[in-house]
């Protein structure tokens, strides 16, 4: 059996990481969210995770297991899914200050669009989740149901700022996604992506949201740095999200399980009492000294 191609380099210079049973994923989604994802896998009994050797991008195969619009309509019923206030929104508003025409790819309910408008930016959003679009349009926000590739054909070099938050990891062909983002961006324009950092505490936990059909690629600092060698862009800013207060429990649980798997002796510093104490200390402010979930990158399109 031949190796799959990296979705960034289009080469077979990849290494196998692990396999996961789709039955296990289907059962876990049903138990945790009461959502049936079986249709996403058809006759597929397992999914395989590979890593691109040149870029360190991790990607799942087969590639046709991206989440459907129906999946996101179901997930949006959870109040934590489309969070209105995100760390990366605040960072991006400062980075986009000098931009006159901004596009957000994957606008969900339009919370960033509203912030950008309040900030004085001329902004437009595109989204594929029809229910989210209706909610944003009910707020009179500038959002359309447009495919990025279609937009790239009609709006070549139209924007001087393009941003996308927590979207890239949902895309099975990120190379095409990035190229389309650049096609609509003016030379010298700013390109902003924010994704889950695969080297954060996520690396040490089993998180079904970080797997297909929800996430189909995984990104790291080195992956973003490698993009300079594949596209006409310059990486100007790379930021790590400080640990968010709503991620403290997951952060502690991930590292507790990780260290206990190394040695039973780690049960001593990671007992119930100590974990409660760590939680309090982090909640009181120490969390800002630890890296949280997300990784933020700002690129400049080269002329």
C-alpha positions, 0 to 999 in steps of 0.5 A, a space after each residue: 500500500 502506497 503512502 498518502 501525500 502530504 496535503 501541504 507538500 503533495 509528496 509521499 515523504 510522510 511517516 505513520 503515527 497511529 490508527 484509531 477505530 472509527 467504531 470507538 469514535 462513533 461510540 464516544 461521540 454518541 456518549 459525550 455529545 449524543 451526536 451520531 457521526 457514523 455517516 462520516 465514515 461510511 465503510 471506513 473501519 479505521 482512520 490513520 494519522 500521518 505526519 509530513 516530514 518536511 512541515 510536521 503537519 499531522 493529517 488523517 486519512 482517508 481525506 474525505 472525512 471532514 465534518 458536514 455542515 449538519 455536524 456543526 449545526 449540532 455542535 453549535 447547540 453547546 454554548 461553549 462551541 462558538 465562544 463569543 470572546 476569544 483571545 485571538 480576536 483581541 490579538 487580531 484586532 490590533 494586528 489588523 489596525 492598518 487594514 482597510 478591507 478585511 475578510 474573515 473566513 469561517 465567521 460562525 455567529 459573527 462575533 469577530 465581525 461585530 468586534 471588527 466593526 466596533 473597532 472601525 474596520 471594514 470587514 466581511 465574513 464568509 461561512 458555510 454553516 447555514 444556521 450560523 449564517 442566519 444567526 449572524 444575518 439576524 444581527 445585521 452582520 456582513 456575512 455570506 454563504 460563500 466558498 473560499 475557492 469560488 471567492 478567490 476567482 472573483 475577488 483576486 487581490 481584493 483584501 489587505 487583511 485575511 483572517 481565519 480563527 479555528 478553521 484551518 484544522 477542519 480542512 482536509 486540503 489546507 494547501 489549497 485553502 492557504 493558496 486561495 487565501 493568498 489569491 484574494 490578498 493584496 501583495 503586502 497584505 496580512 494573513 492571520 491564522 489561529 489553530 489548536 497547538 498540537 504541542 500544547 496540553 492537547 498532545 497529552 489527552 484523548 480529545 475526540 474534538 481533535 480528531 475526525 470528523 471534527 479536526 482533520 489536521 494538526 498544526 504546530 509552531 514548526 508547521 507554520 514556520 515551514 509555510 514560508 518555504 511553500 508559499 510567497 509569505 513571510 512569518 512576522 508574528 507567532 504567539 501562544 495563547 496563555 492558559 485560559 481559565 476554562 481550560 485549566 481542568 483539561 490542562 491539569 488532567 492532561 499533564 496528570 495523566 501524562 506524568 502518571 503514565 511515566 511513573 507511579 511516583 507521579 501519583 504523589 504530586 498529582 493527587 486529588 488534594 494537590 490538583 485542587 491546589 494547582 487549580 486554585 493557584 492557576 485560577 488566581 493568575 498563575 495560568 498566564 505563565 503557561 501556554 494554553 490551547 491555541 497558536 496564532 500566526 500572522 504572515 505578510 504576503 510577499 510582492 
